[in-house]
C-alpha cells in the first residue's frame, strides 16, 4: 500500500483481436520542495501538456503567447454525480451514498472544515471552479474550463445499479479494466435514464464524481477498505456509447480523500 500513496493511476485497457491488455501505471506527484512555485503538470485526462522546462507562474505568464498551439482555448467538461446501492460493507468507506450532512454537523463530528459536507451539486461546482482558476492562472489566461454538473437538482445523484465494491479491486469481474468499463457504462445508462437530456457531443472530457473515498487514501488504516475505488484516469478498451458519440476515456474522482483520521482535499486529484 505504501508504494502507491500520493499517486494517481492511469488505467489503460486495449483490445487486440480477442485479447485485452491492461496496464496500471502510477503517475507520481513530484514533491513541491523539488520545484517550488506553481507548475503546469501533464494531465492526459484534460488533454494538457506541460511545455518542457516550464516551471513557474511568472515564466508561464511571460511565455503565454507560445501556449496557443498546446492548450485549447476552452475545455468543456461533463461531471456526473454518482452514488452506489447503499451498503454496510466494511471493505468500503461510507454507505455508498453522498455525505449530505449540514456543515455544522460535519464540523462537530469531524473537527475540521476541509472538503466539508454537504457534498451536493454546489460542492462539485465549487471544486470545478477552483480547477478552472488553477489552470487559468497557470496557463497565463490561455485555458478556460467550463464544467456542467449533472443532475441539476441540488442534492440529487445518479444511482448506479451496483454496490461500490463491484467496480473496484474486489470486483467479481475478470479485472479492474472490465470493472471500470462497467462503471462508465452504468454511469452513462443512469444519466440517460435520468431527468434532463445531456448533449454528450459538446463535451471534451468526462468526470465520474462518486460517493465515498478513494483507494489511494486508505493508507492510514493499513488497507482496511480495499474495495474503495481508485482515483484514476481511464482509457477504455471498449468505448461506451453515449448518445451519438463514443466515450473513450474518463476521470474517476471521489467526494472525499479523507478517511481513517487522515484529512485531505480532492483539489490535488483534480488538478
PyMOL commands that set and color helices and strands:
alter all, ss='L'
color gray80, all
select helices_A, chain A and resi 2-4+44-46+57-62+64-66+103-110+121-138+164-167+176-193+200-202+215-217+267-270
alter helices_A, ss='H'
color red, helices_A
select strands_A, chain A and resi 7-16+19-28+74-83+144-150+158-159+205-210+232-242+245-254
alter strands_A, ss='S'
color yellow, strands_A
deselect
rebuild
show_as cartoon
